[in-house]
């Protein structure tokens, strides 16, 4: 039994490792940076998002062996075609998004279609057997909604936690080990082999992704891993209690689920887009506490491993040890929160302040999008800075400056010394380009709280990053105060340039 397990792990690992290594050697992906840049990433410099190609290659080799060696019942049924076909479709969806952002609505629609096809092929939640009882609930038409929700949740959770070198890959690896074990316990040859192949594929990718990362899995790898987790969990459930089969991966993902859930709630209260990246995830907070990237990842691995044990307990001895695990986890959480000054009044204050920030945040989001659009119309770098300063003023910053190399532009609407930290908030951001750009913003403490200023400063920084990237995309040259925009190439572009008026 040990030899075939090691064989499929090593096969997936070698395939994934060699594919990613060759892509990096050929510098493929070096020029395919996502055209929707983010300033929230924890790395500096460009890292190609081609790791998903290696992972799908490892899975493809494993599936091919299954197809050739297993009999019709084990490896050539419609449900098994759906697993690999859905994985490829999820990979292609993510790959397109890595090359050029598709937009949240387009991606969600594509994920719904992929999930519905999987449902029609037999990967569905048709009934739920309640643990510790003989009660079975037939879901009927609700089955479609639950199945689609299950696939979409798994695909996006893996993608949303991919914010730190090695994090998403490591958690995905643990989940695949869990699924391989469950498949082995239930006698599912196909699901076990595919899970082992995925274990090896992710491991081969992690050789290139563990801090400091040379490559990222990208949306292509994240969506594909999430789909395979969802599909194999449902496949394992065919021979047992489906609720337990779904509880196991949910428990193993307890940390990212809680982190993502809190992030969505936090953004919703503040009036920000629900899936907008920020730097308030748990790994960002650990990094700000002084931990290195490597130690942060190892700590999160440890927490996820403990949660993985909870997933195993959902199956062990019919789940009788699960209450003990929950009780122990509750004690750990209480111990962790000990000394934290959390009260009803504190929660109410944060909630009230967040609600008050919603209007400012919505205004800032509209100004950000307007500035990005103006980057396509501006005729010179000097005039585009006028548009930038207009946006920063409208966001509420009393003073702002932008340094590009030795050149500097700015404004100051305050009669007081903005460097006085008792009166003004200050935010600085360095955009590492050629040449480097440093943005500095100030706002009065009588107008904004610390949280409100942090949100608006983050949106202003995002406006700078996005608009500068758009300028470079349109004009083929880095933004500078002295640069001139490229001449329009068609009638519409010429008309937009003729109608352009820089902000005063």
Beta strands, then each sheet from edge to edge (+ up, - down):
strand 1: 127-129
strand 2: 136-138
strand 3: 399-404
strand 4: 407-412
strand 5: 424-431
strand 6: 437-444
sheet 1: 1+ 2-
sheet 2: 4+ 3- 6+ 5-
end
